[in-house]
Amino acid sequence: MERDLTENFRLVREGVQSVCNNFGDDYWLARDTDGVFPHEFHGAMAEAGWLGITMPEEYGGSGLGVGEAAVMMNTVAACGAMTAASSVHINMFGPHPILVFGTEEQKQKHIPPLVRGEEKVSFGVTEPNVGLDTTNITTFAEKVDGGYIVNGRKIWNSTAQQATRILLLARTQKREENKDPTKGITIFYTEFDRKKIEVQLIHKMGRKAVDSNMIFFDNLFIPDEDLIGEEGMGFRYILHAMNPERILVGAEGVGIGQDALRRASKYALEREVFGRPIGMNQGIQHPLAENWMELEAAWLMCVKAAELFDAEQPCGAEANASKFLGAKAGYNAAVQAVMTHGGMGYAKEYHVERLMREVMITRIAPVSEQLISSFIAERVLGLPKSY
């Protein structure tokens, strides 16, 4: 049976919005202030079944596509910005390598607890001296009897303060031992053993309630049964999660921008200067109108990329463009919302300064705008590699 995307998208948006309506501005401002993980929101999303939207029904999920997940994350981001989105984001794409390359036993063991919200997972890929050059990671998993011993470090691990599991990318062969630098990298899904993993919090400009961290592995033992797929093929496996992640980040950027634009338009109608609402002035109107156009165009690219992914068609260019355009449109709208509010845009009670801080991460992660531009130039336009 073909998916009725229009109806599916409507039902998803209405269902997710009904959960979001219980978590207003005061809740998200409090989390921005105290830095406490939004457990109540995460739990409500799990109880309503949304954490498993892309997971197959046999593992407790809804079996829907990345298109529906994009609608969900767009709605979530328009409610609580990146704090809300990041608290549930990894459930949309993180378990994907397990679904595609894991054994049936691994799927049955690991996916349902994530769907039910009983476990939280941290994603261990990036390293301090590596950044996006993933083939140069040095965290090493040495084969021993019954498993592997891991030593090394990772950075920008979200939810490592909360996590019960980690999806970890580590070398099982040194880079110089292979002519192909993508070989010898292995993926594991294992217990977050805090006796062997040290977690150091990174203080940052936004998304305070969803922690980011540097983590250190000191002789962490990973049993053989926590190896995902074939040893040495982890780099190829992790690529399967990258396109959906880019689409979802783009959708989240758009959602934050839509929230910022809504707030700015409302303020422009209410705020009077020189005896007239400031929204009557074209200097206020035109930038906001341009924000709307940018956001709508970015959203259409997100939908196009998601439809291609769900149809198992090539979508690398569209997924990267979704992330690029969604993040920039969201950022531009958030900045303009602050400027529209004038001095009050600098005040936390109007929330737009929080949106501006939180949307910034969509422009930076999980891939830089410069690398996206290089990808489009090389893969779409046929231009020579520049790095």
N, C-alpha and C positions, 0 to 999 in steps of 0.2 A: 504494500500500500504506500503511495506517495505521501510525503509529509505535506500538510497544509501549513506552509510557513507563516502566512498571515495570521491564521487562527492560533497556531502554536505560539508565535511571538506575543500575541495579545494575551493569551492565557498565562504565559510565563510572567509577563510584565505585571499583570494584575495580581497573580499569586505572590510574587516576590514583594511587590509594593505593599501588600496587606501585612507582611511581616515587618517591613521597613517602617510602616506607619507607627509602630509601637516604640520606635527609637528616634526621638526628635533631636533638635539642635542642642538642647541641654545635655542630653546623654553624650553626644559626640564631643561637645566642648569640655565636659568633665573628663572624658578619656584623653583628650588632648592635653589637659592640665595635669591629671594624676598619673598618666602613663600605664594604667591598668588595662590588661588585655580585655577586649569586649566579650567576655565569656557569655553574657546573657544573649547578645546578638548571635554569636556563633551557635549557641545552644538552640535558639529559636529557629535559625535556618536549618539546623540538623533535624529538629523535631518536625518541621514542615516538609522535610524530604529534599531540600534544595542542594544539599552538599553532594548528592549523588546524581545530579542532573545529567551528566555525560557518562555515568557508569552503567554497564549493562544491567538489565532487570534481574538476571540470575544472581547478581552480587548485591542486590538491594537498591540499585539505582533506578533511574527513570529511562535510561536508554535513549536519551535525546542527543542532539548534535551540538557542535560548537556554535552554530547559529543561535540556538536557544540559550546556550551558556553565555554568549555575548550579550543577549538581551538581559539576562539575569544580572551580569556583572555591570552593565550600563545602569541598570535600575539601582543596584546596591551602591554604586559610586555616587549617583545623584542623591543618595540619602546620607551617607556618612563618609564620603570621599575615600581616600586610600586606606584610612584606618578600617573602615567597614570592608572594602574590597579585599585588602590583604589578609584579613582574618579568615577568609574562605577561598581566596584565589587559587591556592595551590591544589585544592581538591579538584579543580576543573581540568588541570593538565598534569600535575605531579605524578599521579599513579599510572599515567599512560604507558611508560615502558614496562610496567608490570603486566598491564592488560595485553600488550602486544607480544612481549617476549618472555613473560613469566610462565611458570608451570601452572596447571589447574589448581594444584594444592596451594601455591603461593597466592593466586587470585582469591581463592576461597578464604584464606587466612587473613589477608591484609586489606582487601577492598571493603568488605562490609563494616569493619570498625571505623574506617574513615568516613563512610557514608553516614553512619549513625552519630558521628561526632565524638566518638569515644577515644579516638587517638588523633594526635596532631603530628604533622610531619614537617621537618626542616629539609631544605634542599641544599646539598653540599657540593657545589661545583666550583665557584669562583675562588681564586687564591690571591693573596696580597700582591705578589710580584708578577701576576699572569694576566689578570683582567679578562678580556675576551679571547685571548690567545689560549684556548682551552687545551690544545695539544701539548702545551708546556707545563701543565700541572705537575707537581712533584710529590703530592701526597701519595704514599706508596703502601700497597697491600701485599705483604710477603706471604707466600703460601706456606702453611704449616699443616701438621696433621689435624684433619677435621675442619680446617677453615683457613683464615687469613689473620695476620697481625698488621694493624694499620697504624702508621705514624705520619704526621704532617699537620697542615693547618688549612683552614678555609676562612673566607671573609664574606660579609654581607649575608649571613645566614638568618633569614627571617624566622621568627617564632622559636629560635633555639632555646629561649628561656622556658618555653611551654612544651616543646616537642617531646613526644614519646618514641618517635621513630625518625630515622634520617635516610633520605635517598642520597647516596654517596657515590661520587665519581672519583676513582683513584686509579693510579697506574699499577699494573701487575707486571709490567715490563718497563724498563727504562726507555726513554725516548730514543736514545742513541742505538738501542738494540734493534730498531726497526727502520727500514727504509721509508715506510709509510708512517708519518708521525701520528696518524689517527689510530693506529693499531696499538695494542698493549694497554688500552684504557678500559676499565671494567666498572660496571655499575652494581651497587649493592643496595638492598633495602633491609635495614637492620634496626635493632633496639638502640635508642639514644642512651647509652650507658654513661651516666654522669660521673662514675668513678674513673672512667678512662677518657672522658671528653670534658675539657675545661671550656667554659663559656664566658666570654668577656663582652659586656654590653657596649655598643657604639651609640653615643649620644648624637642625635641628628636634628635637622631643622623641622621635620614633619613626621607624621605617622608615629607619634611617640608611643602609642598603646600597642603597636605591633612591633616588637623588638627586632633590631638588627644587631648582629654580633660577629666577633671574631671567635673561631673555635679551634682548639688544639687537640689532636689525637695523640695519646700516649699509650702505645701498645694495646689499642682497642682490638679485641678478638671478635671476628665476624665468622659465624659458622658457615659451612659450605651451603646449607640450605637457604642462606640469605643472598647468594649470588643470583643475579637476574640475567637470564639468558646465558650466552657463551662468554667465557672469560676472554678479555681482550677486545670485545666488540662494543664496549659501552659508549664510545663516542658516536658511533652510528645509531645506537639505540636512543641516545639523548636527543638526537636531531628530530625524532618523531614528536617530541613535546614542544619544540621551538615555535613552529608555525601557530598552533593554537594559543600559545602564551602571548605571542605578538598581537594576535587578533583581540584577545581579551584585554590586554593593556590598552590598546587603542580604544576599545569600547569603554573602558573605565575613564580614560582621559576625556572622551566625549561626555560621559555622564557628569563628571565634575564640572566641565565647562557649561553644560546645560543648567546645572544647579546655580552656578555663578551668574549666568545670563539671566535666569529667572529672578534672582535677588537684585541684580542691577536694574532690570526693567521695572521692578516693583518700586525700588527706591527712587528711580527717576520720575515715576508718576507721583510719588508722595512728597518729595522734597521740593520746597518752593524757595526760590531766590529772586529778588526783584519783582515779587508779586506774581510769579508764574512758575509752574513746575519745570524743573530743569530738563525733563524729558521732551519739552516743547522745542528745545534748542537742537539744531542739526549737529552741532559739535558733540552732543551726547547721543543723539539718535543714530548717526551714521556708523560710528564704531561698533555699536551694539548690533545693528543690522548686519554688519560684516561678520561679526562673531557668529550670528545665527547661520549665515551662509556657509562659513567654514565648518561649523559643527555638523550641519546637515550633510555636506559633501564627505566629510570624514566618516560619518556614520554609514553612508552608502558604501564606502570602500570596505568598512568592517563587515557589512552584510555580504558583499560580493566575495570577499576572502573566505568567510565562513561557509558560504554555499559551495565554493570550490573545494574546500577541505572536506566537507561532509559528503561531497560527491566523489571523493578520492581522486580529485584532479590536481595537477600542479598548481600551487598557490603561493610559492615563496615570495614572489614580487608583491602580490596583493597583501599578503600577511604583513610583510615589512612596511609596505605603504600604509596599512591600517594603523600600525603602531606610530609611525612618523606623523601622519596627518592628525590622528586622534589626539596625540600628546600635544602637538603644537596648537591645534584648535582649542583644546581645553585650557592650555596655559594662557593663550591670548585672551580668552574669555574671562579667566580668573583675574588676570592683570587689569583688564578693562573694568571689571566689576569693582576692584579696589579704587581705581581712578574715578569711576562714576560716583562712588560714595564719598570721594574727597577725604577729608580728615577722618570721618567716621569709618572709612574703609580700613584704617589702621587700627581700629578698635576691635577687640575680640568679640564684643557682643553682636557685631554684625556678621561675623563668621567668614566674610570673604577673604580676609587675610589668611585664615586657616586653609581655605580652598587653594589659594595661591601657593602656600607652602607645600601642601600635599600633592598638588598636581605636578610639581616640579620633577618628582621621581619618575613620572611616565616619560619624560624627555630623556632621562639618563639611562634607565634600566628597562628591560634586560639587555638591550643593545643600543649603542650610541647612534645618534642621527647621522654621524659621519660614516659609520660602517654601513648603515642602511643605504645612504646615497651611493657609496661605492658598489654595493651589491646591485642596485638598480642600474647603475652606469655600465657595469660589466655584464650582468646576466640578461638585461633587457635591451640595452642600447648597443651592446657589443663592443664597448670601449675597453682599452687595455687595463690590466690590473695596476692599481696605483700604489700598492704597498707590499 
